[in-house]
Amino acid sequence: MKDLHIYNSLSGEKEKFIPLEEGFVGMYVCGPTVYSNVHLGNVRTFMSFDMVFRYLKHLGYTVRYVRNITDAGHLENDADSGEDRISKKANLEKIEPMEVVQRYTVDFHQTLNDFNFLPPSIEPTATGHIIEQIETIKEIIKNGFAYEVNGSVYFDVLKFNETKDYGKLSKRNIEDLIHNTRTLDGQSDKKNPQDFALWKKAEKYHIMRWPSPWSDGFPGWHLECTAMSTKYLGKKFDIHGGGMDLKFPHHECEIAQSEASHGNDPVNVWMHANMLTLNGQKMAKSTGNNILPYEFFTGKSKHLSKKYSASVVRFFILQAHYRSVLDFSDKALLASEKGYNKLMDAVNTLSAIKASNKTSDFDIMVWIEDCYKAMNDDFNSPILIAELFRIVKFINQINDQQATISPQDLALISKHIKEFVFDILGLKTEISSVTRFEGKLKETVDLLISMRKEARANKDFEMSDKIRDSLKEIGIQLKDGKDGTIFTIEN
Ligand SMILES: [Zn+2]
């Protein structure tokens, strides 16, 4: 099997993946700020890393996957100004900040569960790690890369850049950053506009506050990820992921904080998932060009013509590579739904087909290798899905008695198709067209199938064709195989 290669945002190249410790992978992914319902862009980002997590486990690695919950410190403006997002929501709704956190953490978990995500190994919170964050600040101050002004502590970007490289991940150079940032208006305590807060002194009205050596206050947003990734994965770990929008300043600041506190460049491979658009436009609540994840399940959105199952949405998202921009549209979802049903019908058909003594009309070993090749090439799920449709075609040919398969190859296909479809892509069968069509309706179709069989036994081909054609007209397709007739349903 070919080695796994991952595109590293830091080097800008696909690199052969070599874990720091053989057999083990440490992966950190920046989680949500829980002040509103999780949006679809987040779902895509976390789904990309859910697939990465699943594939690494499939390859036999023991993976420690840490994904945090930001429940304090994320200000409205990423440049350390504005209110804390959670406090603001709490003020608006006249509830405790921790009620906001609880409500949207539950929503986040529920949504990810709907989309069949595996839970991470550890899900730490910013408020649960205030002590670790204070200790990290102390280290950074001790090493001369931070300064205190009026109870707040700022990271000294210019000082850091004298000996290190600030901007190496986002490929920005400090001169351009200085040039492009507006000068301070005298309201800020920062020495330079590029500096960022490690600790902010809380204003009187600010509810979420903790004691520290500098003031009663709260940690800067970037700090929690450095403190928690170091605590659970060590000073250097294998993979750090997040949405593309976090590359700067958030991830750049994480690197700087780690290097300034413990001297290590913290991450081996940086991975960034690309963004989503809706009908070719950026998604934004303010313009109404927006779908919330749960709206797929109700179909109640002006952007949707019907409801979609979570697996169809998941399948749709994974049909694009995680580093490409993905455009949602109802039309594209409808096409994906067809593809998804076709795939699930083939998985169902597979359990009914019989092997023969003849050799297979398909090189299964090459197919398996091609599937792995796709995933080993920077988790290329669209190519994997294309490979799955190659085998779908073959399965349907066997079922139509136009191709043969040996017993060994049949066992190999069954094993691998299940691993790729369910374990790695994380799809579910429960909404496959046939299983969705359960109960009395399924019994009715089965009854018609047996009546058609009887008609054929009596050589009443007019009747048997009538049953087949009438069912086809209403979108129910009968397929005759060696073990009898099965049916699939079009949408
Ligand atoms: Zn982070």
Boltz pocket constraint, residues with backbone or C-beta under 6 A from the ligand:
constraints:
  - pocket:
      binder: B
      contacts: [[A, 29], [A, 30], [A, 31], [A, 221], [A, 222], [A, 225], [A, 250]]
      max_distance: 6.0
